[in-house]
Amino acid sequence: MVTTNSSLPEGESIDNPAIDRWLEMLPDEFDADDRDYFRGAAEIALQVQSNLQAVGERQLRHSLSVAEILAQLHMDRETVAAAMLLGVLNDPQLSLEKLERKVGISTAKMVDDLGRIGALTDSSREITKEEEQQHAENLRRLLLGIAEDVRVILVVVAEQLQLMRTARNLAPEQRRRVAKETQDIYAPLANRLGIWQVKWELEDLALRFLHPDDYKRIASQLDGRRSDREQFIKEVMELLKEKFLAAGVHAEISGRPKHIFSIWKKMQRKAVDIEQIFDLRAVRVLVDDIAQCYAALGVVHGLWKHIPGEFDDYIATPKANLYRSIHTAVIGPEEKTLEVQIRTRDMHHHAELGVAAHWRYKEDAKQDKDFERRIVWMRQWLEKKDFGEQTDGLQDAFDQEMEATRIYVLTPMGKVVELPKNSTPLDFAYAIHTDIGHTCRGARVDGHIVQLNRALRSGETVEVLTAKNGTPSRDWINPHLGYLHSSKARNRVKQWFKQLDYEHHVELGRSALEREMTRLSISEKPDLEKVAAKYNLQHGEDVYAAIGRGDLSPIQVAGFGGREKPAPRSRAIPDSSKSSGVAKGEVVVAGVDDLMTTIARCCKPVPYDAIIGYVTRGRGVTVHRRDCPNVRAMPEDEQDRLVAVHWSDEQQETQYAVDFMVTASDRKGLLRDISAVLTNENIDVIGVNTNSDRKTDTATMRFTIEVKDMNQLSRVLSKIEQLQDINLVKRLL
């Protein structure tokens, strides 16, 4: 049976004297300074909550009861105070800043998180039967993902326990809905975090309201009250401790009587009566090594008669999930059945926190390594806190390990949607439905219009704004612009472009390639037939179509000439097909090993521009772009010094200087915005020249930057081109 303990006075009224008496009843571990701190929090609660109503009881009584549960769990004073202050930030007269000054930043932040979670977990939303199980799992993950402080989740679970304790005051339909939510969401959450006493009470209370007849029948069949069964376990543990000591077995013993929900679930799963459940009372024995496991088993079987068919040796034959332990059932004192589990401490750690963790098979949960890693760290953090160990270093490690790879956001109807971390409103739109993604034209996050490439955070509510005849934009699949993070959404956009007419793809691709070549100042068009052969396309026009569909990026094609060993432009240029140059630097000279090369300052080529070499007198080969004006204007008698060169397949970590120009409508902050793009891309700026024309309000800027290749240059120019008031971004020769 479940129990409720409260030192609050009966009745509706709670005043200052009642709160003083309540404070005196808190556990002795809270000192005078803690009680003064609680008294300050109580004054705020009394002022704000006195006339408010929670579900099933007055808000002030509800908050203090939740705080009392947490105090009995030996939580710290900030957590207890956060529970006392549930909902106070809904008062327009009390801001977060004011609360921080009164109770400290840590407690105020928890109260703020609790307010957001309270809004997200409103049980009035409608969920279909088919969505119920996945929604419950996603909501559990949302709760774990949104709280920056794991203690917030403990308050949430304790609050649900208090709600269940008072659920008898609710209307039958509401009571049943709250009980179902407890069973599906909050009890499994408590289970995963290892808060066993709360988990057992939540499950029993949920069973009492969901299956009242089954609950009463099992309760009546149990021989004695739970307190009597707990006393029985205590006596068994004392006896085993004495016998193990005599046998030289160093053991740590714990025990618990099985709670009603667990009995009911096992009866359902095995289709048996309560008489065939042999672990109504159970003890667990932890020892140092495997040899002591079997020594302890000998002591148990020597002390009591074991029940045939109820012995499992998972040490000799581990389960598929590598769970190891010895399970045996015996006829214990007073002829009552008793289950004994024996394992080493390493086996126990694996069972509780490793791949064999208890909650997985109890909940039949799917494997998710990242989520399970976060659960393990939460459990370990809570255990350290519970035992008062030093946690300074652990907190830093905890913060790092708790970094999630997924986020959980909500639809306006309250449905939880799981997305990869850094997903955008556009990713969210495609996760809802492909057609919604295709027609998306904007989004609201928590009621505010945001950009479609803005990263979402767990707990936010997203509303997609669509246009009736809207279609995807090619910018969406440009990785430099950050519109789509999930590969699933990107593939859906690419598939849409593939379904457009071929001629339309060709025109889109031709336009995109020309735009990219203009921006990068590439005058020599690539050989489309060679590009087609490289990418297994049939004709040169298929290259344009592939760009238009999004299968190839313009930069891949624009820079293609620089990746190939070029054919000679005249008889004076050697045939590179006969060369045997070996790539030992950034540039390979046809037919020559280890020849010094220098990048020309006039045209500043970068990988993978189409390039050509010029043999100098005493300074090796100067590498120019093929379309360099100096090369094109070279006298005929000098052209025999031109040699074929190409970029090495294995580029070194080298930075190349390159010039580009920006023209834009002149405004304050323009240079700052461009500089921010360069900084975010880790680009070094080695020269800037700006000029403003006051007559036309036009700014012209010339930058010299260092990049590692043409891909990086293209990405930077793309991002600058997206800035407000930019007219032209172009590489200079």
Phi, psi and omega in degrees: 000148178276155180232150175236127179239126177210139176260011177284148180291151176291156179097176186277327190280128173231118182241185182302314177300322179296320179293322177299317179295322179296318179298323180293336182273355179293157182306152184294342182294341176273121184274185183299322180295319177299316183293326174295321178297315178297324181295322176296318178294322180296325179297319177294314181298318181296323181289320187267321193265347190308320185256011180265154181246128171264185179285112174090349180194172177295145183300319182296315178297319180299312183296316180293326178293319177297317178300322180294320177301315182292325176296321179290339175273005178066035175282163183286171188291330179296320180293316179298317181293322179300321177294321179299333187256020180306125174080000185291337181285355172288343178286120183297342180278350184240109178269167178298321180296318178296318180295322178300320180293330184275319187237359179099158185294316184300310181294316181298321179296320178296319179298321178295314177299319180296324177296318179294319180294322178301322179289327183282334185259024177302121186280008181276352182292156181257126179233133180286162179302320182294326182273349193302310185293314181292325179295318179298317179295316179295325179292322175301316180293323178299315180299320180286333183275329186279331185279120177286339180241122183300336180296334177301321181294325177297320178296318180301314180294317179296323179295321178293325177297316178296323177298319179290326179295332181253010185296340178297341179277354183270162173295149185308315183292319178293321179298318181293321180295317179295320179296320179294319178296321177298315182293322185276329190242304193279321177295314175299326178296315177297323179297313182296327181273357176077022178269075194298313185297324177288319180300316181296318182291321176300315182295317181294318179294320178297318178296320181302322183269334181272324181225069186300323181293314179298319181299312182295321182296313180294318180301321181288333182277341179289132184279092178105162178287164180300323179298324177292319180292326176294323177293321177301313180298319180300317180292321178298316181297319178297318180295314180296321179301318179294315182292320179296320180298318179294329182270001180076022179261118179272105189232150171249122189244134173225161182202163177197146171278140182294134181275167192297317181298319180296321177296313182299316182295321180290323176297320179293316185292320184263355181054052181231166175273171184295334180295338182262010175261114188261359181246035175299330174233133185214147173233152179239135183242122177249128182233180188278323185212176184295322180301319180289336174302311183286330175295318178295320178300319178298320178297315182297312182289335175285336182274320183225156179281129181276156182271120180304140179082358182243038178236127178228126178253090180275004172278312178291324180230086183297156174291171182299329179271015177070017174294132180229133179181162172253129177242131175216149177242136184227163170271103187273200179302151179060022179060029178259141180290149183212131174262139177235125174251133183233129180201165174280168180294324176296318177298322181293317179299319178296320181291324184274325187237346183269201184292347179264012187311138189304321187291338182294310183280336175294324182258355184056043186279148176284152183283133178214099190299319181295315181295318180294325177298319180292322178298316180301315181293323176299314180300313182295321179297316180295321180295319178298316179298318185296326183262009173068025181280165178295131186232011183299306179292324180296324181297318179297314178296322179298314180301321181289315182291333183282359178297117187274155174258359178228158174235161181229113181241167186241148169281167177300339178272001176093004178284136181273132180240127180267133181221158173295152177303145181074010176297157185248172174303330178290320173301316179301315181301317179289331177292329178288307179193143181302317181295325177294321176296314181300323185263006182295133177231356179182177180204149170249133175242118185052038175088357183247136176295132179228165175288151184289344178257018178280130181292135179273159177234151180305138176094349181282150176258126187244130175241126182268133176257125186242159173246140187304315182251027181292151178224160179297153175257144179295337177298335183298330182260009173278111186297339182285340185265346170071029179284323183236133179253325184276136179296329179299314180293317179300319180296325179291323177293315179300319179298323179297317180292328178296331183277354175290162178301145182302315181297323178294320176299317181299314180296317178298317182292318178298315180297316181296320181292316179297320179297318180293319180292323177295315182296324182266005180056045176259113184265335183271113183290143178290156175284104187295329179294322177291321177298317180299317180296321182296322184257021175058040174255157188279319187226165179299323180294336177296336177294315176301316181297322180294322175294316180298326179280342182096005179286329176238148175266149179304325182293328177299321183275319182300322182266013186296322184300328182286345181268346182262153171282108192291148172287154183294142178277338178210175180297336184286343181266125182299154177282111185290347179291342179265001185280159176227030182300144179251132183286104176240353177226201180285327183238138178251128177267131184300126173079002185228136176259144169057037176267134182296135178235149179228137178281128182295137180280340185288319184244348174047065178292151175228155174301128007236067172293154169290125189230163176214153182252150177235121182282115181267175177267100174089358181236024177072218184249128174267129184263121179245161166290149180298328181263020179298131180304324180294324177290317181295326182270009185293134177301152185298325182287350178264347188290343178288353177267000175281137180229153178284132176224160174209159180290141178294147176291336181245091182285139174277167179283077183242143178257139182241133178285141179211145180254142171215158184240144176235128168244139186203163171292128186291133178203161176293139176087001182296310180297323179298318182294319179294318179298324179296321177298313181296320179295315181297333179267007181057041180264130175275128176261124182247000176192138178221135175222122182238150179214131180244130176261106184293334182290320182254000183053043180244135177252135175240125183233139176240126182242143166244120183232170177244127179231164181268334178194180184289332177299314179294320178299315180299318181298316181295314181296325178298316183291322178294322180298335180278351182291158180295138173072012178279130179260319185208137172230122186212139174288145181252148173261000000 
